[in-house]
Amino acid sequence: MDVVLEHPSLPLEEALSSISARLPESMGTQVVAFRQQQWLLMHWLAGVYEWAPDGTAQEAVRWVREHTGAEAASACLAHSAVLGHPGASLERVLQDWNQLDRIAAWVRLLAAVVATRGDGTAQWLRQFDPPEPADQGTVAWLVGCEPPGWQPRSWPPDPRQLPEIRRKQHAFVSHPLTRMETTAFLADGGIELGPAPVGSPESGDLLCEQEADRLANARLYFVDADMCNVALRKGARPRTTPLSAHRVPSTKGLMFFAEPLPFKSMGLEVVAASWGPWDPHTSPAGWVTSHIPTIPSASTRFEPVEFGPGPHWWVTLYYNQDDLIDDGRDTPPMDRGGTYVLSSGQSFPDPATADSPPMLGAARVLVACWDLITQERVAKAVTESVEITRKPAKTRADRRRGIQDSGTVQLVTVRGRPGPGTSQSQGDVPAPRTDGQYRHRWTVQEHTRSHCMNTHGHAAGDCTHEDITICEFVKGPPGAPFLRRNIVHMLRRIDK
């Protein structure tokens, strides 16, 4: 990776090639290359720290801020524990799965060290070259913390496998090691919302217990690619009415997206989401939100957060996982991502103008799916579903593992379009008007409408409104020609 700096940068290619045969090539050339780079950079950083432990990290971070900006300095600070920075957490380095960001931060730190403590050339670092053969502990750490994406599982899975995926996810969340990791993530600010006091074992246990309960009782949904696209477009529009309980399709649910949602974290896209009712009083000490600092030397800030009367729904987003975890846990195909709380009465303004976290877009798409599925409760249905039932013997096996749901999968698609398990279009399309006032046909674009539930009382304000979606359809009498409007714009000069 090349890092452009005003001072001489580090030509790592020559040094890396000299140790290219030191690591086992058990996983692909790209993975081995990442391991080689991190192995060499880490030994150089450790060597520098042993050679000059006092003040080196702080000086390096200041140099990066001066020459590459505050954002790069913040990333370097998060990883400067390898140089002994007193304000940096080693846990951040150990748990950070973003290999590209890690390598970029380490290269910048080394460039700063060369510029401030060395002679300005990469050759100066060769005195800290790692020994041969490769230290097996270091190799094991690099292999164990490699991120999802090295050997990603194919997506989407067969809908018939969703109960098994849920079973693995439930077992993973319930594992004692996962609870310990969750406690550490909370203390480090890696989870946006958590129970106080942060860092106590009870906080990690509470989050895992609640998520395990949601998974165990979740109704399973699989939405096809066409519905994912409709929900993406709907989520990008402002929701016309506040969220209410009757627009949530089930009390607890786990929804899989056939088309991964383009909201990324650590380079991974959202592929599923779970939800369930949530009570903020489950934590007597309250709940806090974490704010990872952007200013070097600052620590993660935790702020208490208050919630209204509710009801509330806890939403957990999931990313596609791989096969790397090998620590006694049954590896699930998904990895936990962002967490959000949605509340009754919550409004969803235009995303283009709303000041909200980027990943909240995935939660908006989930709400859009809820709206599409439950629209039949308030207006004309726009979705249809097919059920895949689980064999009774497997359901009984689920019960023994703590899964209470039946394992039936709802395959959901947009009405009138080919869906999962179907070979042709089904359902209705909006009926065209056939009276004499229309002599052409035209396409009505997909849009959202605030639907009045009591038109007779609308004028007096004695009504409620519901958010409904009108899918794209052709309007006009059958057989009539399509209306084509060729607009010609004329530009002319106006002389004063």
Secondary structure as the mmCIF struct_conf table of DSSP 4:
data_model
#
loop_
_struct_conf.conf_type_id
_struct_conf.id
_struct_conf.beg_label_comp_id
_struct_conf.beg_label_asym_id
_struct_conf.beg_label_seq_id
_struct_conf.end_label_comp_id
_struct_conf.end_label_asym_id
_struct_conf.end_label_seq_id
BEND BEND1 GLU A 6 HIS A 7
HELX_RH_AL_P HELX_RH_AL_P1 LEU A 12 SER A 17
TURN_TY1_P TURN_TY1_P1 SER A 18 ALA A 21
BEND BEND2 ARG A 22 LEU A 23
BEND BEND3 MET A 27 MET A 27
HELX_RH_AL_P HELX_RH_AL_P2 THR A 29 TRP A 51
BEND BEND4 ALA A 52 ALA A 52
BEND BEND5 ASP A 54 GLY A 55
HELX_RH_AL_P HELX_RH_AL_P3 THR A 56 THR A 68
HELX_RH_AL_P HELX_RH_AL_P4 ALA A 70 HIS A 79
HELX_RH_3T_P HELX_RH_3T_P1 SER A 80 LEU A 83
TURN_TY1_P TURN_TY1_P2 GLY A 84 GLY A 84
TURN_TY1_P TURN_TY1_P3 PRO A 86 GLY A 87
BEND BEND6 ALA A 88 ALA A 88
HELX_RH_AL_P HELX_RH_AL_P5 LEU A 90 GLN A 95
HELX_RH_AL_P HELX_RH_AL_P6 GLN A 99 THR A 116
TURN_TY1_P TURN_TY1_P4 ARG A 117 ARG A 117
BEND BEND7 GLY A 118 GLY A 118
BEND BEND8 GLY A 120 THR A 121
HELX_RH_3T_P HELX_RH_3T_P2 ALA A 122 PHE A 128
HELX_LH_PP_P HELX_LH_PP_P1 ASP A 129 PRO A 131
BEND BEND9 GLU A 132 PRO A 133
HELX_RH_AL_P HELX_RH_AL_P7 GLN A 136 GLY A 144
TURN_TY1_P TURN_TY1_P5 CYS A 145 CYS A 145
HELX_LH_PP_P HELX_LH_PP_P2 GLU A 146 PRO A 147
TURN_TY1_P TURN_TY1_P6 PRO A 148 GLY A 149
BEND BEND10 TRP A 150 GLN A 151
STRN STRN1 PRO A 152 PRO A 152
HELX_LH_PP_P HELX_LH_PP_P3 ARG A 153 SER A 154
BEND BEND11 TRP A 155 PRO A 156
HELX_LH_PP_P HELX_LH_PP_P4 PRO A 157 ASP A 158
HELX_RH_3T_P HELX_RH_3T_P3 PRO A 159 GLN A 161
HELX_RH_AL_P HELX_RH_AL_P8 LEU A 162 SER A 174
BEND BEND12 HIS A 175 HIS A 175
HELX_RH_AL_P HELX_RH_AL_P9 PRO A 176 ASP A 188
TURN_TY1_P TURN_TY1_P7 GLY A 189 GLY A 189
BEND BEND13 ILE A 191 GLU A 192
STRN STRN2 LEU A 193 PRO A 195
BEND BEND14 ALA A 196 PRO A 197
TURN_TY1_P TURN_TY1_P8 VAL A 198 GLY A 199
HELX_RH_AL_P HELX_RH_AL_P10 PRO A 201 ALA A 216
TURN_TY1_P TURN_TY1_P9 ASN A 217 ASN A 217
HELX_LH_PP_P HELX_LH_PP_P5 ALA A 218 ALA A 218
STRN STRN3 ARG A 219 VAL A 223
HELX_RH_AL_P HELX_RH_AL_P11 ALA A 225 GLY A 235
TURN_TY1_P TURN_TY1_P10 ALA A 236 ALA A 236
BEND BEND15 ARG A 237 ARG A 237
HELX_LH_PP_P HELX_LH_PP_P6 PRO A 238 PRO A 238
STRN STRN4 ARG A 239 ARG A 239
BEND BEND16 THR A 240 THR A 241
HELX_RH_3T_P HELX_RH_3T_P4 ALA A 245 ARG A 247
BEND BEND17 VAL A 248 LYS A 252
STRN STRN5 GLY A 253 SER A 265
TURN_TY1_P TURN_TY1_P11 MET A 266 GLY A 267
STRN STRN6 LEU A 268 TRP A 278
HELX_RH_3T_P HELX_RH_3T_P5 PRO A 280 THR A 282
BEND BEND18 SER A 283 SER A 283
TURN_TY1_P TURN_TY1_P12 PRO A 284 ALA A 285
STRN STRN7 TRP A 287 HIS A 291
BEND BEND19 THR A 294 ILE A 295
TURN_TY1_P TURN_TY1_P13 PRO A 296 SER A 297
HELX_LH_PP_P HELX_LH_PP_P7 ALA A 298 THR A 300
STRN STRN8 ARG A 301 VAL A 305
BEND BEND20 PRO A 309 PRO A 309
STRN STRN9 HIS A 312 ASN A 320
STRN STRN10 ASP A 322 ASP A 322
BEND BEND21 ASP A 323 ASP A 323
BEND BEND22 ASP A 327 ARG A 329
BEND BEND23 PRO A 333 PRO A 333
STRN STRN11 MET A 334 SER A 343
TURN_TY1_P TURN_TY1_P14 SER A 344 GLY A 345
STRN STRN12 PHE A 348 PHE A 348
TURN_TY1_P TURN_TY1_P15 PRO A 351 THR A 353
TURN_TY1_P TURN_TY1_P16 PRO A 358 MET A 359
HELX_RH_AL_P HELX_RH_AL_P12 LEU A 360 THR A 374
HELX_RH_3T_P HELX_RH_3T_P6 GLN A 375 ARG A 377
TURN_TY1_P TURN_TY1_P17 VAL A 378 VAL A 378
BEND BEND24 ALA A 379 LYS A 380
STRN STRN13 THR A 383 ILE A 388
HELX_LH_PP_P HELX_LH_PP_P8 THR A 389 LYS A 391
HELX_RH_AL_P HELX_RH_AL_P13 PRO A 392 ARG A 400
TURN_TY1_P TURN_TY1_P18 ARG A 401 GLY A 402
BEND BEND25 ASP A 405 ASP A 405
STRN STRN14 VAL A 409 VAL A 414
TURN_TY1_P TURN_TY1_P19 ARG A 415 GLY A 416
BEND BEND26 ARG A 417 ARG A 417
TURN_TY1_P TURN_TY1_P20 PRO A 420 GLY A 421
BEND BEND27 SER A 423 GLN A 424
BEND BEND28 GLY A 427 GLY A 427
HELX_LH_PP_P HELX_LH_PP_P9 PRO A 430 ARG A 433
BEND BEND29 ASP A 435 ASP A 435
TURN_TY1_P TURN_TY1_P21 GLY A 436 GLN A 437
BEND BEND30 HIS A 440 HIS A 440
STRN STRN15 ARG A 441 ARG A 441
STRN STRN16 TRP A 442 VAL A 444
HELX_LH_PP_P HELX_LH_PP_P10 GLN A 445 GLU A 446
STRN STRN17 HIS A 447 CYS A 452
BEND BEND31 MET A 453 MET A 453
HELX_RH_3T_P HELX_RH_3T_P7 THR A 455 GLY A 457
TURN_TY1_P TURN_TY1_P22 HIS A 458 GLY A 461
STRN STRN18 HIS A 465 ILE A 470
STRN STRN19 PHE A 473 LYS A 475
BEND BEND32 GLY A 476 GLY A 476
TURN_TY1_P TURN_TY1_P23 PRO A 478 GLY A 479
HELX_LH_PP_P HELX_LH_PP_P11 ALA A 480 PRO A 481
STRN STRN20 PHE A 482 PHE A 482
HELX_LH_PP_P HELX_LH_PP_P12 LEU A 483 LEU A 483
#
